[in-house]
Amino acid sequence: MINLEQEWIEKALHGDEEAFTMLVNAYQTPVYNLCYRMLGESTAAEDAAQETFWRAYQNLKRYDSQRSFVTWLLSIAAHYCIDQQRKRRIPIFELDEYPDFDFVDPSIPTPEMITIQNDEDQVLHSMINRLSPPDRAAVILKYWYGCSEEEISQMLSLTLSAVKSRLHRARRQLAESIAAERNIAVEGGRKYESPAL
């Protein structure tokens, strides 16, 4: 794959649009997924992914072949998404309202069953939504993409100590949110304190 990637990059640098299309096809999923996790909405994520590849195409001559190409792409995507969040303050990971059903089919999961199954993910996403855009980007790159702190430092144009500080602050904030969440239950859209065990 790396040899093919290098070949596509070389061809794209010489104006071969089909070669760049091959790069898009190879990396559109991780780029889209990062944008979706950052922006929380599929249309915004598609637009951001498209913008990421457009910017990559425009700046391909600046790509440092000593770096991972996908890391470079994710860096462009993360910066673009952070900018979008700052401009529009997009709500991240909004929870969809489930429609009411007039009948119950036991073979189809009910909204309640779906809610229970996805509860932990939804809680985590809602907690991540509370982080600042740069902290959110660092957490997503670290824990969803397995990027090292050094890679995150390069991708977000931050010092290594700033990345470590952001990750530490984000972990502390998430831990506090989890602790608070354990003491609060949600029933029928109303919050109440759960009884002590």
N, C-alpha and C positions, 0 to 999 in steps of 0.2 A: 504493500500500500504506500509506504514512504517513497519508494522509487517512482511509482505512478504519480504520487502527489507532486514530487519534484519535477517530473516531466510535464505535468499539467501547468504548474506554475511557470516553468520556462516558456512553454508555448503561449500561455496567457500574456506573459510579459512582451511577447512579440506579436500581440494583437489577435491571437487565436481565441475567439469568443467561445467556441465549442469546448476548448480546454477549460476555460473558466466555468462553463456550465457543468463540467464534470466535477469541479471543486465544489460548486454549489450543491450538486446532488449528493456528494459525499458528506457534506457537513451541515446541510440544512436542518436536520433533526436536532443536533446539539445546540445550534444557534437559536432555533425556534424555542426549544425547551427553556433555555436560559432567559430569553425574552419573556416567555410566558410566566416563568417564576418571578421575574422582576416586575412585570406589568399586570399580571393576573387576569388578562382579558385576551381572548384569542385573536380578535381583529387587530388590536394594538400590537400583539406579539408578531402577527404576520407582517404588519407594516414595519415594525422594528427589525425583523429578520431581513426583509427586503432592503431596508436602508443600510443594514450592516453589510450585506453583500455588495451593494452599490458603492459604499465607501471603501470597501476592500478592493474592489475593481479599480476605483479611481486612485487608490494609494498603493497599488501592488508594487510599484517600484521602490517604495519605502520599506517593504517587508524585509526583515532581517532573516536570512535563511538559516542562521544559527539557532533561531527560536522555532518552537513548534508552530506550524501554520494554524492549527485549530486553536491554540492558545492566543495567537494574534487575533483571530476572528472573534473569539469570545471576549477579548479585551475591547474590541470595537463595539460589540453588542452591549457589554456592560456599561461602557461610557455613554452610549446613546440612550440606554434605558434610564440611567441615573439622571441625565439631562431632561428626559421626558417627564420623569417623576417630579423633578424640581419645578419644571414649568407648569405642569398641570395638576400636580398633587393627585395623581390617579389613585383611587382606592385599590388596594391589592387584595387578591383572593376573596372577592365578594362572594358570599354564600348565596347560591341560587335558591329561590323559593320553589318548593315542590308544588305542582298543581294538585288540586283535589280530584279524587277519582270517585265516580258514581258507583263503581262496582269493585269487588275485591277478587282477584284471581290468585289462588294460592301459589301458582307457579311463577308469578311476577313479584319481585321484591317490592314491598310497600315503601313509601317515602320514609316511614319511621325506621324500617330495616336498613335502608340506604344510609340514613342519617347516623344510625348507630355504627354501621360499618366504617363510615368515613369520619366519624367524630374526632378521632385522634389527629388525623391529617388536617382536618379543618381547624382544629384548635391550634395546631402548630403553625399553619399558614396564617391564621389570624394574628398569632404572636409575632411572626416574622414581619407581618405588615406594619407592626408598631415600630420596627427598627428604622433608623434613618436610611436613605437610599444607599450611601456608601457602605454602611454596616451590613445592610441586607445583601448587597452584591458580594461582600467578602464572605458572608456566611454561606450563600448559595454556591459560590465558586469552591469553597473549602469542603462543604459537606455533601453537596449534590454532585459536584464534578471532580472531587478529590484533588483539587489543585493544591500545590504546596504554598506555604506562606511567601516564598520567594517568587513563585509564579504570580500570585495575587498581587504582590508588590509591583511587578512589571506590568501586569494587566491594568491595574487601577492607577498607575503612576503615583504610588505612595511609597514612603520609606518602609523598610521591613519592620521597624519598631512601630510605625503607625498601623500597619496591618495587624501586628500582634495585639496592639492596644484595642483596635476595633473589634477583633475577634473576642478578646477577653471581655470587653464591655458588652458585646452582643450576647455572649454565653451567660454572663451574669444577669442581664436583663431577661433573657429567655427563662433562666432558672427561677427568677423571681415571679415571672408570669405563670410558670407551671405550678409553683407553690400556691399562688393565689387562686389559680384555676381549680386546684384540688379542694379548696375550701368553699367553692361556689358551684352549685348545680343549676342547670337551666331546665325549666319545665314549663311548657306552654308559652314560651317566649318571656317568662318572668323569672328574674333572678331571686334566689333566696339562699340564705346560709344553710349549708348542710349540717345535720347534727353531728356532734363530736362522736367519734367511734370509741 
